[in-house]
């Protein structure tokens, strides 16, 4: 019998998990798996013709991406937020990202990563790629927090934003919003960069807090269009 090298087996296993995760993600994005719904491993294993353990591993990838959550000893569920949840998340975002803007302004690091994220957002908008726009929007906010130099702040904001933006992606796709509908938000992101560069930490902090209120408006627009939100 010919032995298959472990590296090859591992690569093959990873490809299977990634393929299954992509299929489940599409089910979520299209609304076939609704927010809050259980992701039943046995059902999807039968549907895709794979082992249940493979589905479980694929679900773990979705959890890392923010599309699913899992409490200890319970089945995984599609990420879901109530209207009250969203309001509280944006309150917290204002505080955390405002602090990040202040710290980043004080440090004055190279802002090229932030500018590149904004460029990708503009490119996605022009290309009408709403999913890419949301992905690069997330990147912008994570980069700003990373540039703050506070690793604990970055860890907290990542935990908060990754599932939130996954939820936004679900709802935007399901409500058929276009990337162009988000174009006004690009100027707000540009202004954040300008204020950080100008070097007034408190002005940058309060501006980001204000921007969060505007971004929350976008969230509620999505909520009103289809039970869900940004």
C-alpha positions as CSV (number, residue, x, y, z in Angstrom):
1,X,0.0,0.0,0.0
2,X,1.3,3.5,-0.9
3,X,1.4,5.8,2.1
4,X,0.1,9.3,1.6
5,X,2.4,11.9,3.2
6,X,0.9,13.7,6.2
7,X,1.3,17.1,4.6
8,X,-0.8,16.0,1.6
9,X,-3.4,14.5,3.9
10,X,-3.5,17.8,5.9
11,X,-3.8,19.9,2.7
12,X,-6.6,17.7,1.4
13,X,-8.5,17.9,4.8
14,X,-8.1,21.7,4.8
15,X,-9.5,22.0,1.3
16,X,-12.5,19.9,2.3
17,X,-13.2,22.0,5.3
18,X,-12.8,25.2,3.3
19,X,-15.1,23.9,0.6
20,X,-17.8,22.9,3.1
21,X,-17.5,26.2,4.9
22,X,-18.0,28.1,1.6
23,X,-21.1,26.1,0.9
24,X,-22.5,26.7,4.4
25,X,-21.6,30.4,4.1
26,X,-23.5,30.6,0.9
27,X,-26.6,29.0,2.6
28,X,-26.3,31.7,5.3
29,X,-25.8,34.6,2.8
30,X,-28.8,33.5,0.8
31,X,-31.0,33.2,3.8
32,X,-31.5,29.5,3.7
33,X,-30.0,29.4,7.2
34,X,-31.5,32.3,9.1
35,X,-29.9,34.3,11.9
36,X,-30.3,32.4,15.1
37,X,-31.0,29.1,13.4
38,X,-29.2,25.9,14.5
39,X,-26.7,24.5,12.1
40,X,-27.4,20.8,12.4
41,X,-24.3,18.8,11.6
42,X,-26.1,15.6,10.6
43,X,-28.4,17.4,8.2
44,X,-25.6,19.1,6.3
45,X,-23.4,16.0,6.3
46,X,-26.2,14.1,4.6
47,X,-26.9,16.9,2.1
48,X,-23.3,17.3,1.1
49,X,-22.4,13.7,1.3
50,X,-19.6,14.1,3.8
51,X,-18.7,12.9,7.3
52,X,-20.3,14.8,10.2
53,X,-16.9,15.6,11.6
54,X,-16.0,17.4,8.4
55,X,-19.1,19.6,8.8
56,X,-18.2,20.3,12.4
57,X,-14.7,21.5,11.3
58,X,-16.3,23.6,8.6
59,X,-18.6,25.2,11.2
60,X,-15.5,26.0,13.3
61,X,-14.2,28.0,10.3
62,X,-17.5,29.9,10.1
63,X,-17.3,30.7,13.8
64,X,-13.8,32.2,13.3
65,X,-15.2,34.3,10.4
66,X,-18.1,35.5,12.6
67,X,-20.9,33.8,10.7
68,X,-21.8,31.4,13.5
69,X,-21.6,31.2,17.2
70,X,-21.5,28.3,19.6
71,X,-22.1,28.1,23.4
72,X,-20.4,25.4,25.4
73,X,-22.2,22.1,25.0
74,X,-24.7,23.5,22.4
75,X,-25.2,23.3,18.7
76,X,-23.7,26.1,16.6
77,X,-26.2,28.8,15.4
78,X,-26.1,31.4,12.7
79,X,-24.9,34.7,14.1
80,X,-27.9,36.9,15.1
81,X,-28.4,40.3,16.8
82,X,-31.5,42.0,18.1
83,X,-32.2,45.7,17.5
84,X,-31.2,46.4,21.1
85,X,-28.0,44.4,20.6
86,X,-27.0,46.6,17.6
87,X,-27.7,49.8,19.6
88,X,-25.4,48.6,22.4
89,X,-22.7,47.4,20.0
90,X,-22.5,50.9,18.3
91,X,-22.3,52.6,21.7
92,X,-19.3,50.4,22.5
93,X,-17.8,50.9,19.1
94,X,-17.9,54.6,19.6
95,X,-16.0,54.3,22.9
96,X,-13.4,51.8,21.6
97,X,-12.8,53.2,18.2
98,X,-12.8,56.7,19.5
99,X,-10.1,55.7,21.9
100,X,-8.2,54.0,19.0
101,X,-8.4,57.2,17.0
102,X,-7.0,59.2,19.9
103,X,-4.1,56.8,20.5
104,X,-3.3,56.5,16.8
105,X,-3.2,60.3,16.5
106,X,-0.9,60.5,19.5
107,X,1.4,57.9,18.0
108,X,1.3,59.2,14.4
109,X,2.3,55.9,12.7
110,X,2.5,55.3,9.0
111,X,-1.1,55.6,7.8
112,X,-0.6,53.8,4.5
113,X,-2.4,50.6,5.7
114,X,-5.4,52.8,6.5
115,X,-5.3,54.6,3.2
116,X,-5.0,51.3,1.4
117,X,-8.1,49.9,3.1
118,X,-10.0,53.0,2.0
119,X,-8.7,52.6,-1.6
120,X,-10.0,49.0,-1.6
121,X,-13.4,50.3,-0.3
122,X,-13.6,52.8,-3.1
123,X,-12.6,50.1,-5.6
124,X,-15.3,47.7,-4.3
125,X,-17.9,50.5,-4.5
126,X,-17.0,51.3,-8.1
127,X,-17.1,47.6,-8.9
128,X,-20.5,47.2,-7.2
129,X,-19.0,44.5,-5.0
130,X,-21.0,44.8,-1.8
131,X,-19.5,41.8,-0.1
132,X,-16.0,43.1,-0.8
133,X,-17.0,46.5,0.4
134,X,-18.1,45.2,3.7
135,X,-14.9,43.1,4.0
136,X,-12.7,46.1,3.3
137,X,-14.8,48.3,5.6
138,X,-14.1,45.8,8.4
139,X,-10.4,45.9,7.5
140,X,-10.3,49.7,7.8
141,X,-11.6,49.7,11.3
142,X,-9.4,46.8,12.4
143,X,-6.3,48.6,11.0
144,X,-7.1,51.8,12.8
145,X,-7.4,49.9,16.1
146,X,-4.2,48.0,15.4
147,X,-2.4,51.3,14.7
148,X,-3.4,52.5,18.1
149,X,-0.6,50.3,19.5
150,X,-2.8,48.9,22.2
151,X,-3.0,45.1,21.6
152,X,-5.8,44.7,24.2
153,X,-7.9,47.3,22.5
154,X,-7.3,45.5,19.2
155,X,-8.3,42.1,20.6
156,X,-11.5,43.5,22.0
157,X,-12.6,45.3,18.9
158,X,-11.8,42.3,16.7
159,X,-14.0,40.1,18.9
160,X,-16.8,42.8,18.6
161,X,-16.5,43.6,14.9
162,X,-15.9,40.3,13.1
163,X,-19.3,38.7,13.9
164,X,-21.0,42.1,13.5
165,X,-19.7,42.6,10.0
166,X,-20.5,39.0,9.1
167,X,-24.1,39.7,10.2
168,X,-24.1,42.9,8.1
169,X,-22.9,41.0,5.1
170,X,-25.8,38.5,5.5
171,X,-28.4,41.2,5.8
172,X,-27.1,43.4,3.0
173,X,-27.0,40.5,0.5
174,X,-30.5,39.4,1.5
175,X,-32.0,42.9,1.2
176,X,-30.3,43.4,-2.2
177,X,-28.5,46.6,-1.2
178,X,-26.0,48.0,-3.6
179,X,-22.5,49.1,-2.9
180,X,-23.4,52.6,-4.2
181,X,-25.8,53.0,-1.3
182,X,-22.8,53.1,1.0
183,X,-20.9,55.7,-1.0
184,X,-21.6,58.5,1.5
185,X,-19.8,56.6,4.2
186,X,-16.5,56.7,2.2
187,X,-16.1,60.4,2.9
188,X,-16.5,59.8,6.6
189,X,-13.7,57.2,6.5
190,X,-11.5,59.6,4.5
191,X,-12.2,62.3,7.2
192,X,-11.0,60.0,9.9
193,X,-7.7,59.6,8.2
194,X,-7.4,63.4,7.7
195,X,-8.1,64.1,11.4
196,X,-5.6,61.5,12.6
197,X,-2.9,63.0,10.3
198,X,-3.7,66.6,11.5
199,X,-2.6,65.5,15.0
200,X,-5.3,66.6,17.4
201,X,-6.1,63.5,19.4
202,X,-9.3,64.7,21.1
203,X,-10.7,66.1,17.8
204,X,-10.0,62.7,16.1
205,X,-11.7,60.8,19.0
206,X,-14.9,62.9,19.0
207,X,-15.1,62.8,15.2
208,X,-14.9,59.0,15.2
209,X,-17.6,58.8,18.0
210,X,-19.8,61.0,15.7
211,X,-19.1,58.8,12.7
212,X,-20.2,55.8,14.7
213,X,-23.6,57.4,15.0
214,X,-23.8,57.8,11.3
215,X,-22.7,54.3,10.7
216,X,-25.4,53.2,13.1
217,X,-28.0,54.9,10.8
218,X,-26.8,52.6,8.0
219,X,-27.3,49.7,10.3
220,X,-30.8,50.6,11.1
221,X,-31.6,51.1,7.4
222,X,-30.6,47.5,6.8
223,X,-32.6,46.3,9.8
224,X,-35.7,48.0,8.6
225,X,-35.3,46.5,5.1
226,X,-35.2,43.0,6.3
227,X,-35.4,42.1,9.9
228,X,-31.7,42.5,10.3
229,X,-28.9,44.8,10.3
230,X,-25.4,46.3,10.0
